[in-house]
Amino acid sequence: IVRAKLNRSKVDFRIGDYRLLNFANYDLIFAYLSPAAMSDLWQKAQAQMRPGCLLVSYEFNIEGVEPTQIIQQTDREKVVYVWKIK
């Protein structure tokens, strides 16, 4: 449903190895990875994404990095973390 509604926009869904992507091509990266990969993902995002772009993670924080925003549903334990690239 989401893909159908966004089909005419500039949304690009990618499933695969994030290490093979050039993050400079994206304004927002959404990740649902293991906690072990988050530090590497952050380093790549900082190196390749433009200032003002967003890195969003479902469930997993990046150790030692303060999120710009934390979104949590009141009835669930699941959390979405957002970092704005500086």
Number of C-alpha atoms within 10 A of each C-alpha: 6 6 11 7 8 11 11 8 8 7 12 9 8 10 6 7 7 14 10 7 13 12 19 15 11 16 15 20 19 15 18 13 14 10 12 11 12 18 15 11 18 17 10 17 21 17 12 16 22 17 11 12 19 20 23 22 20 15 16 19 21 18 12 7 10 12 16 13 12 14 11 13 9 8 6 7 8 12 16 19 21 21 22 17 19 10
